[in-house]
Amino acid sequence: MAAPTDTGVDRALAALPEAKRELARLLLASRRPVPARPAPRSGAGPVPATALQARLLRWERHRPGTGTGSHAVRLTGRLDHGRLREALTGVLARHEALRCRISGSPDGAGPLLTVDDTPRLRLARTDLTRHSEATRRKAVRREITESAGTALSPEDGRTSRFRLLCLGPDEHVLVLASHLAVFDGWSSGVFLTDLAAGYRDGPESLAPPELQFTDYTDWQWRWLASPDGATELARRRAGLAGAPAAPPAPGGFERGHLAVRLGRGPGSPLDAALALGAAEGATPFMTLLAALAVVLARREGGTDVVVGTPAAGRFATQLEGAVGQFTTVVPVRIALSGKPSFPELLRRARAAVAEALSNQRLPVDVLCTGGAQPYSVLFALHNYPAVPFELPGIEASGLPGPPARHLELYSPDPAATSACIGLVERDGEIGGTAEFNRRTTAPEDVKALLGGVEDVLRRALASPTAPGITR
């Protein structure tokens, strides 16, 4: 007997009472093979939230404002406030993630994402034109700082808030507060690109992206429950078998921040070490990670090391144009046994990173069940694409914000993470910010980690092929 056509299925679903229609659609979807990559979902209605979103929601209830990120842009030139409002509304309409509510399911199985049909723009305007320049500067700094601590509510759909500070006829600052449950680092570039297009060409020019974040979440849970997902999860867990779980700090978690930098220039081992790494096919991140693994192995007394590294999670090209929270953490396990030389260690690090990054489909909260994470240190060399924000007749420039708060995002249990070192290579320098848990780690400990990395690189350059770089 021939299989029913999609049209026939649609007619059969339409004939069902509304209360049963969505259940029938989900049952039909569960019987279809799950593709290896996300595809547009069939039907509408709520979809399960990701495990990361569920965790962030719990944190938000415990500590309001914890999940808020903030961005600020200075706009110099004649700004059309009406066009800006329309463009912002158009971006919210384009991306389902920015119109989501995260709420509990009726059966208590877990939170659901429900997409509101109509975008709700929350844009406040503050006129500072009559104040002194010093007062205006202070107000901008205060607003940027306070924006990062704004308590947003994913459960009510309040996941973003905008404020336009008017400093003069031709000078404004736009501040965006967004909840990390629906907005990751990559999303900022997508958002600004869309905002510029909407301002320039009108909101009707903003067609929906190829895939929405809700397509991804719907696919992720079905794929994890499929034979392919179960196989990949089991294989990845086997690769981490025997790695001890990082113990949570008895005192819990209290955030600290520290500006960090790796030295470059005359006498610095960094440039030569990165060149040595490149000769072995290692990226700058792999080279620095290999040196960090040596430092951690000495500190922990083990023969291998697991370091967590954030990954964009956009493993399908169609996901690159969507706003959402796709970030995951991939644990990288590097073996240091056998007294390897530094080139040999680089080859091991290169293979370990490639293996870990090939598993970005696995959410860290599912991989590390019960919050038992195999890493206590997170390390990243961020490479978010630079996105020019161009509005007609307006010069736009980013403004520095408060230090990021990523430990809750990157750690199933932040109390088990001692430090998260996030670096960026820019203008010939490598630097950034380290977050650390004050209950277990002091600023001197973070500095010692990075100082140890530079010492390992110096030793590697002095005797590149000598065995025993881990000693």
C-alpha positions as CSV (number, residue, x, y, z in Angstrom):
1,M,0.0,0.0,0.0
2,A,1.3,3.4,-0.9
3,A,2.5,5.7,1.8
4,P,0.2,8.7,2.4
5,T,1.3,11.9,0.7
6,D,2.2,15.0,2.7
7,T,-1.0,16.6,1.4
8,G,-3.0,13.7,2.7
9,V,-1.3,13.8,6.1
10,D,-2.0,17.6,6.3
11,R,-5.7,17.0,5.5
12,A,-5.8,14.2,8.2
13,L,-4.2,16.4,10.8
14,A,-6.5,19.3,9.9
15,A,-9.5,17.1,10.6
16,L,-8.4,16.4,14.1
17,P,-9.5,18.4,17.1
18,E,-7.0,21.2,17.8
19,A,-6.1,19.6,21.2
20,K,-5.0,16.4,19.4
21,R,-3.5,17.9,16.3
22,E,0.0,18.9,17.7
23,L,0.3,15.5,19.5
24,A,-0.4,13.7,16.3
25,R,2.2,15.8,14.5
26,L,4.8,15.0,17.1
27,L,4.1,11.3,16.9
28,L,4.4,11.3,13.1
29,A,7.6,13.2,13.3
30,S,9.1,10.8,15.8
31,R,8.6,7.9,13.3
32,R,10.6,9.6,10.5
33,P,14.4,9.2,10.3
34,V,16.2,12.0,12.0
35,P,18.6,13.8,9.6
36,A,22.2,14.4,10.7
37,R,21.7,18.1,10.4
38,P,18.8,20.4,11.3
39,A,16.1,21.0,8.8
40,P,12.9,23.2,8.9
41,R,10.4,21.7,11.3
42,S,7.0,20.6,10.2
43,G,4.0,22.3,11.7
44,A,4.0,24.9,14.4
45,G,3.5,25.0,18.2
46,P,5.9,24.8,21.1
47,V,9.2,22.9,20.9
48,P,11.4,21.6,23.8
49,A,13.9,24.1,25.1
50,T,17.5,23.0,25.0
51,A,19.2,21.6,28.1
52,L,21.3,24.8,28.3
53,Q,18.3,27.0,28.2
54,A,16.7,24.9,31.0
55,R,19.9,25.4,33.1
56,L,20.0,29.2,32.4
57,L,16.3,29.5,33.4
58,R,17.1,27.8,36.7
59,W,20.0,30.3,37.3
60,E,17.8,33.2,36.4
61,R,15.2,32.2,39.0
62,H,18.0,31.9,41.6
63,R,19.9,35.0,40.6
64,P,17.9,37.5,38.4
65,G,20.0,39.2,35.9
66,T,22.7,36.5,35.8
67,G,21.9,35.6,32.2
68,T,21.9,39.0,30.7
69,G,24.5,40.1,28.2
70,S,24.9,43.7,27.0
71,H,26.2,45.4,23.8
72,A,26.5,49.2,23.1
73,V,27.1,51.0,19.8
74,R,27.9,54.7,19.3
75,L,26.1,56.3,16.3
76,T,27.5,59.6,14.9
77,G,25.4,61.3,12.3
78,R,21.8,62.3,11.6
79,L,19.8,59.3,13.0
80,D,16.1,58.7,12.0
81,H,14.5,57.5,15.2
82,G,11.4,56.2,13.4
83,R,13.5,54.1,10.9
84,L,15.5,52.8,13.8
85,R,12.4,51.7,15.6
86,E,11.0,50.0,12.5
87,A,14.3,48.3,11.8
88,L,14.5,46.9,15.4
89,T,11.0,45.6,15.2
90,G,11.8,44.0,11.8
91,V,14.8,42.2,13.3
92,L,12.6,40.9,16.2
93,A,10.0,39.7,13.6
94,R,12.7,38.0,11.5
95,H,14.1,35.8,14.3
96,E,11.9,33.5,16.3
97,A,14.5,33.3,19.1
98,L,13.8,36.9,19.9
99,R,10.1,36.3,20.2
100,C,10.3,33.2,22.4
101,R,8.9,32.5,25.8
102,I,10.5,29.7,27.8
103,S,7.9,28.1,30.1
104,G,7.2,24.8,31.8
105,S,5.4,22.1,29.9
106,P,2.0,20.9,31.1
107,D,3.3,17.4,31.8
108,G,6.4,18.6,33.7
109,A,8.7,17.0,31.1
110,G,10.8,20.2,30.7
111,P,10.6,23.8,29.6
112,L,9.1,24.6,26.1
113,L,9.8,27.4,23.6
114,T,6.7,29.1,22.5
115,V,7.0,31.7,19.7
116,D,4.9,34.9,19.9
117,D,3.4,35.9,16.6
118,T,3.9,39.6,17.1
119,P,7.3,41.1,18.1
120,R,7.3,43.3,21.2
121,L,9.9,46.0,21.0
122,R,11.0,47.4,24.3
123,L,12.9,50.6,23.4
124,A,13.3,53.5,25.9
125,R,14.7,56.9,24.9
126,T,16.7,59.1,27.2
127,D,17.5,62.7,26.2
128,L,20.8,63.9,27.6
129,T,21.4,66.8,25.2
130,R,21.0,69.4,27.9
131,H,23.6,67.9,30.2
132,S,27.3,68.7,30.3
133,E,29.7,66.5,28.4
134,A,31.0,65.0,31.7
135,T,27.5,64.1,32.8
136,R,26.7,62.5,29.4
137,R,29.8,60.4,29.6
138,K,29.0,59.3,33.1
139,A,25.4,58.5,32.1
140,V,26.6,56.3,29.2
141,R,29.0,54.4,31.3
142,R,26.3,53.9,34.0
143,E,23.7,52.7,31.5
144,I,26.1,50.2,29.8
145,T,27.0,48.8,33.2
146,E,23.5,48.6,34.5
147,S,22.3,47.1,31.2
148,A,24.4,44.0,31.8
149,G,22.7,43.4,35.1
150,T,19.1,44.0,33.9
151,A,16.8,41.3,35.1
152,L,15.1,39.9,32.0
153,S,12.4,37.2,32.0
154,P,12.5,34.5,29.4
155,E,9.3,33.0,30.9
156,D,7.4,36.2,30.1
157,G,9.1,36.7,26.7
158,R,11.1,39.7,27.9
159,T,14.4,38.5,26.5
160,S,15.7,41.9,25.1
161,R,15.6,45.5,26.0
162,F,16.9,48.5,24.1
163,R,17.8,52.0,25.3
164,L,18.7,54.9,23.0
165,L,20.7,57.6,24.6
166,C,20.5,61.0,22.8
167,L,23.7,62.9,23.4
168,G,23.2,65.5,20.7
169,P,21.5,66.1,17.4
170,D,24.1,63.9,15.7
171,E,25.3,61.6,18.4
172,H,23.5,58.7,20.0
173,V,24.3,55.5,21.9
174,L,22.2,52.4,21.4
175,V,22.4,49.9,24.2
176,L,21.1,46.3,23.9
177,A,20.4,44.0,26.8
178,S,19.7,40.4,25.7
179,H,19.3,37.2,27.6
180,L,21.9,34.5,27.0
181,A,19.1,31.9,26.7
182,V,18.3,33.2,23.2
183,F,21.4,35.2,22.2
184,D,25.0,34.1,21.9
185,G,28.2,35.8,20.8
186,W,27.7,35.0,17.2
187,S,24.2,36.4,17.3
188,S,25.5,39.9,17.9
189,G,27.0,40.0,14.4
190,V,23.8,38.6,12.8
191,F,21.7,41.1,14.7
192,L,23.8,44.1,13.7
193,T,23.8,43.0,10.1
194,D,20.1,42.7,10.0
195,L,19.6,46.0,11.8
196,A,21.7,47.8,9.3
197,A,19.7,46.2,6.4
198,G,16.4,47.0,8.0
199,Y,17.4,50.6,8.6
200,R,18.8,51.0,5.1
201,D,16.2,49.0,3.0
202,G,13.2,48.9,5.3
203,P,12.0,46.0,7.6
204,E,10.2,44.3,4.7
205,S,13.6,43.5,3.3
206,L,14.3,41.1,6.2
207,A,13.3,37.7,5.0
208,P,13.3,34.9,7.6
209,P,16.6,33.0,7.9
210,E,17.0,29.5,6.3
211,L,16.7,27.9,9.7
212,Q,15.2,29.3,12.9
213,F,16.6,28.5,16.3
214,T,13.3,26.6,17.0
215,D,14.1,24.4,14.0
216,Y,17.4,23.6,15.7
217,T,15.9,22.8,19.1
218,D,13.2,20.7,17.7
219,W,15.8,18.7,15.7
220,Q,18.3,18.4,18.6
221,W,16.1,16.5,21.0
222,R,14.9,14.1,18.2
223,W,18.5,13.5,17.0
224,L,19.7,12.8,20.6
225,A,17.0,10.2,20.9
226,S,17.8,8.6,17.6
227,P,20.2,5.7,17.1
228,D,22.8,8.0,15.5
229,G,22.6,10.5,18.4
230,A,22.8,7.7,21.0
231,T,25.8,6.2,19.2
232,E,27.7,9.5,19.0
233,L,26.9,10.3,22.7
234,A,28.2,6.8,23.8
235,R,31.4,7.2,21.7
236,R,32.1,10.6,23.1
237,R,31.5,9.5,26.7
238,A,33.8,6.6,26.1
239,G,36.5,9.0,25.0
240,L,36.2,10.8,28.3
241,A,36.0,7.7,30.4
242,G,38.3,7.7,33.4
243,A,38.6,11.5,33.5
244,P,37.7,12.6,37.0
245,A,34.8,15.0,37.5
246,A,35.9,18.4,38.7
247,P,34.8,18.7,42.3
248,P,32.5,21.7,43.1
249,A,34.0,24.3,45.5
250,P,32.6,23.7,49.0
251,G,31.9,27.4,49.2
252,G,30.0,27.5,46.0
253,F,30.6,30.1,43.3
254,E,31.6,33.8,43.5
255,R,32.7,35.5,40.3
256,G,35.9,37.4,39.8
257,H,37.4,39.1,36.7
258,L,40.9,39.8,35.6
259,A,42.3,41.4,32.5
260,V,45.0,39.1,30.9
261,R,47.5,39.4,28.1
262,L,50.1,37.2,26.6
263,G,53.3,39.2,25.9
264,R,54.5,39.8,22.4
265,G,57.4,41.7,21.0
266,P,61.2,41.4,21.5
267,G,62.1,38.6,23.8
268,S,58.7,37.1,23.9
269,P,58.4,33.4,23.0
270,L,54.9,33.7,21.7
271,D,55.5,34.6,18.0
272,A,58.2,32.0,17.5
273,A,56.1,29.4,19.3
274,L,53.1,30.1,17.2
275,A,55.3,29.7,14.1
276,L,56.6,26.4,15.5
277,G,53.0,25.3,16.0
278,A,52.0,26.3,12.4
279,A,54.9,24.2,11.1
280,E,53.2,21.2,12.7
281,G,49.8,22.2,11.4
282,A,48.6,23.6,14.7
283,T,46.5,26.7,14.9
284,P,47.4,29.4,17.5
285,F,44.7,28.0,19.8
286,M,46.0,24.5,19.5
287,T,49.6,25.7,20.3
288,L,48.5,27.6,23.4
289,L,46.2,24.8,24.5
290,A,49.1,22.3,24.3
291,A,51.2,24.5,26.6
292,L,48.3,25.0,29.0
293,A,47.8,21.3,29.2
294,V,51.4,20.9,30.4
295,V,50.9,23.5,33.1
296,L,47.6,21.8,34.2
297,A,49.2,18.3,34.2
298,R,52.0,19.5,36.5
299,R,49.5,21.1,38.8
300,E,47.1,18.1,38.9
301,G,49.8,15.4,38.7
302,G,48.0,13.5,35.9
303,T,49.1,11.9,32.6
304,D,46.3,13.5,30.7
305,V,44.3,16.7,30.9
306,V,40.7,17.8,30.0
307,V,40.2,21.4,29.1
308,G,36.8,22.8,28.2
309,T,36.6,25.1,25.2
310,P,33.5,27.0,24.0
311,A,32.3,26.2,20.5
312,A,29.9,28.2,18.4
313,G,27.7,25.1,17.8
314,R,26.8,26.3,14.3
315,F,27.9,23.2,12.6
316,A,25.5,23.6,9.7
317,T,25.9,26.6,7.3
318,Q,22.2,27.3,7.5
319,L,22.5,28.1,11.2
320,E,25.0,30.9,10.6
321,G,22.3,33.5,9.8
322,A,20.0,32.8,12.8
323,V,19.9,34.5,16.2
324,G,19.8,32.0,19.1
325,Q,21.8,30.3,21.8
326,F,23.8,27.6,19.9
327,T,26.9,27.7,22.1
328,T,28.2,24.5,23.6
329,V,31.4,23.4,25.3
330,V,33.5,20.6,24.0
331,P,35.9,18.9,26.5
332,V,39.3,18.5,24.9
333,R,41.3,15.5,26.3
334,I,45.0,15.7,25.7
335,A,47.3,12.8,26.6
336,L,50.7,13.7,28.0
337,S,52.1,10.2,28.7
338,G,55.3,8.9,27.2
339,K,57.5,12.0,27.6
340,P,56.5,13.7,24.3
341,S,58.5,16.4,22.7
342,F,56.6,19.6,22.0
343,P,56.1,18.8,18.3
344,E,54.6,15.5,19.3
345,L,52.4,17.2,21.9
346,L,51.2,19.6,19.2
347,R,50.2,16.7,17.0
348,R,48.2,15.2,19.9
349,A,46.6,18.5,20.7
350,R,45.7,19.0,17.0
351,A,44.0,15.6,16.9
352,A,42.2,16.1,20.2
353,V,40.8,19.5,19.2
354,A,39.7,18.2,15.8
355,E,37.9,15.2,17.5
356,A,36.3,17.5,20.1
357,L,35.1,20.1,17.6
358,S,33.5,17.3,15.4
359,N,31.1,16.7,18.3
360,Q,29.5,20.1,18.5
361,R,26.1,18.6,18.0
362,L,26.3,17.1,21.6
363,P,25.2,19.7,24.2
364,V,27.5,19.7,27.2
365,D,24.6,19.3,29.6
366,V,23.7,16.0,28.0
367,L,27.3,14.9,27.6
368,C,28.1,15.6,31.3
369,T,25.0,14.3,33.1
370,G,24.3,15.4,36.6
371,G,26.5,18.4,36.3
372,A,29.7,16.2,36.5
373,Q,32.0,18.1,34.2
374,P,35.5,16.7,33.4
375,Y,37.2,20.1,33.2
376,S,37.9,22.7,35.8
377,V,39.5,25.2,33.4
378,L,38.0,26.7,30.3
379,F,40.1,28.2,27.5
380,A,39.2,30.0,24.3
381,L,40.8,32.0,21.6
382,H,37.7,33.7,20.2
383,N,37.4,34.3,16.5
384,Y,33.9,35.8,16.0
385,P,33.8,37.3,12.5
386,A,34.2,41.0,12.4
387,V,30.9,42.5,11.1
388,P,30.9,46.1,9.9
389,F,27.8,47.9,11.1
390,E,27.0,50.4,8.4
391,L,24.0,52.8,8.5
392,P,23.6,55.3,5.7
393,G,25.1,58.7,6.7
394,I,26.1,57.4,10.2
395,E,29.4,56.3,11.6
396,A,29.0,53.4,14.0
397,S,31.5,52.1,16.5
398,G,31.3,49.6,19.3
399,L,31.7,50.7,22.9
400,P,33.4,48.5,25.5
401,G,31.1,46.9,28.0
402,P,31.5,45.3,31.4
403,P,33.4,42.0,31.6
404,A,31.4,39.1,30.3
405,R,29.7,36.6,32.6
406,H,30.2,33.2,31.0
407,L,30.9,30.7,33.7
408,E,27.1,30.0,34.1
409,L,26.9,29.6,30.3
410,Y,29.9,27.3,29.9
411,S,29.7,25.2,33.0
412,P,27.0,22.7,34.0
413,D,28.2,23.5,37.5
414,P,30.0,26.9,37.8
415,A,31.2,26.0,41.3
416,A,33.3,23.2,39.7
417,T,35.1,25.7,37.3
418,S,38.1,27.5,38.7
419,A,38.8,29.7,35.7
420,C,37.6,30.6,32.2
421,I,40.3,32.3,30.1
422,G,38.9,34.0,27.1
423,L,41.5,35.5,24.7
424,V,41.1,37.5,21.4
425,E,43.9,38.1,18.9
426,R,43.6,41.7,17.7
427,D,46.0,44.3,16.4
428,G,49.0,42.1,17.0
429,E,48.1,41.4,20.6
430,I,46.6,38.4,22.3
431,G,44.6,39.3,25.4
432,G,41.2,39.3,27.0
433,T,39.5,38.6,30.3
434,A,39.6,35.7,32.7
435,E,36.6,34.9,34.9
436,F,37.4,32.9,38.0
437,N,35.8,31.5,41.1
438,R,36.9,33.5,44.0
439,R,36.1,30.6,46.4
440,T,38.9,28.5,44.9
441,T,41.1,30.8,42.8
442,A,42.9,34.1,43.3
443,P,44.1,36.5,40.5
444,E,47.7,35.3,41.2
445,D,46.6,31.7,40.3
446,V,45.3,32.9,36.9
447,K,48.5,34.8,36.3
448,A,50.5,31.8,37.2
449,L,48.6,29.7,34.6
450,L,49.4,32.1,31.8
451,G,53.0,32.6,33.1
452,G,53.4,28.8,33.0
453,V,52.2,28.8,29.4
454,E,54.9,31.2,28.4
455,D,57.5,29.2,30.3
456,V,56.5,26.0,28.4
457,L,56.8,27.9,25.1
458,R,60.3,29.1,26.0
459,R,61.4,25.6,26.8
460,A,59.9,24.3,23.6
461,L,61.8,26.9,21.6
462,A,65.1,26.2,23.4
463,S,64.9,22.5,22.6
464,P,62.1,21.9,20.1
465,T,62.6,18.1,19.6
466,A,63.8,17.2,23.1
467,P,61.6,14.6,24.8
468,G,59.9,15.3,28.1
469,I,58.3,18.7,27.6
470,T,55.8,17.8,30.3
471,R,58.4,17.5,33.0
